[in-house]
Amino acid sequence: MLMSERFPRLWRWGQGMFAIFPLLPTWGSVGLLVIAGVAIQKQPRSLLKRPLTWGLLVLSLWLILTSFTAEYPKPAWLGIANFIPFFIVFLGFNLLMETPRQLRRFAWLGIACALPVAILGIGQITLSWTTPEALQPLFGWILAAEGNPTGRLASVFMYANIAGAYFLVMFTLALGLWVEAYRWRKSKFVEWLSLTGVVLLLASALILTSSRNAWLMAMLVTTIFIIYLRWYGLLAMGGAIASAILTAAFAPSPLNLWLQQIVPRYFWARLNDQMYSDRAVETLRTTQWEFTQDLIQQRPFLGWGLRNFTPLYQDAMGIWLGHPHNLPLMLSAEIGIPGMLLLVGFVGSAIAQATILLTFWSDFAPTPCTQQWQQDQLIFLTFILAFVALTLFNFLDVTLFDLRVNLLAWLLLGGISGVSHYYRGLLLGKKLMS
């Protein structure tokens, strides 16, 4: 019997909390944490048999150890809140999400809730919408007129780059569902038509964030789906367009000047940073990365403590920065290289297991190559792509400190790992019976 059938009420409540958390992040996240805790309490022995559970326990102990040795202990202890509660969510939803049908349901809920977020963001940019003061305490977020920073869509998030990460995930999920509906459009024509509008809306919101990182990851995801559909002509066309944009941004004169008359300035000037060319040296990623590398060299084993980058950078540079725009570098500096490798090993193991499952997916099918099994394989691939895209996003930014995007990442990984665990057990059972 599937876990979702044993815990139907928890699964229903989990869907409800996930549905509200983009617009009501406090209520939604607390609800998801409680639901995950209840699921863990119901199945502790099952979780303790899974190597990933022990990996998280070791990582949690390491985070506590590095907080004792931190340069600034208070922010280090507060920084644990960005990890351990989310580990609980991962473990709980590892139990609650174990089938592709549940992943598909999760994806539909996600994009449905992303629509008002996208509409608010577009209204913010085009019509200068803002949040009434009376509603700000209820929502826990502020819709800044004309975006944050000005001219860049941030919607219900604190900054445009965070919104870009959120829309990147939702765009990927929507695109995966669109591909599914397109491939089997004889039975899913209405879905395909509706999803076409959804994909275009989410893509528009993503573009308006002006997040170069999100643009790059969205192009990568789109390319993979185009290859999946074997639309090689469209792939060549997309490659030509991308080449033109990159040439306009980075090619020497006069070639770039000619293309800059054709390619919209919104893209090439953002890519080569001409749009924001007056930034201080201390705010550049290269400066932040050099400083972070110095921190790692000084304390490579235990690091300086969680959330210690900010006060250390402020002491040295006289400017406040929340993070160094690279998650592996930040973790290496804050919890040491061993701590960073523990987290990378944990995530890498989960994704490797999922990738292996995709490779042997046909072995699980009662009848090879049935439509349902192909659709299930596609939604599983979509989740892997969404998580990997968000992970790669964190090599040029850090989404860890945003409650919703951090929670979304652990929910994605929880679903991926839950399906992997269930189907590995199914395959083992088939082998024992054969």
Secondary structure, 3 states (H helix, E strand, C coil): CCHHHHCHHHHHHHHHHHHHCCCCHHHHHHHHHHHHHHHHHHCHHHHHCCHHHHHHHHHHHHHHHHHHCCCCHHHHHHHHHHCHHHHHHHHHHHHHCCCHHHHHHHHHHHHHHHHHHHHHHHHHHHHCCCCCHHHHHHHCCCCCCCCCCCCCCCCCCCCHHHHHHHHHHHHHHHHHHHHHHHHCHHHHHHHHHHHHHHHHHHHHHHHHCCCHHHHHHHHHHHHHHHHHHCCHHHHHHHHHHHHHHHHHHHCCCCHHHHHHCCCCHHHHHHHCCHHHCCCCHHHCHHHHHHHHHHHHHHCCCCCCCCCCHHHHHHHHHCCCCCCCCCHHHHHHHHHHHHHHHHHHHHHHHHHHHHHHHHHCHHHHCCCCCCHHHHHHHHHHHHHHHHHHHHHHHCCCCCCCCCHHHHHHHHHHHHHHHHHHHHHHHHHHHHHHHC
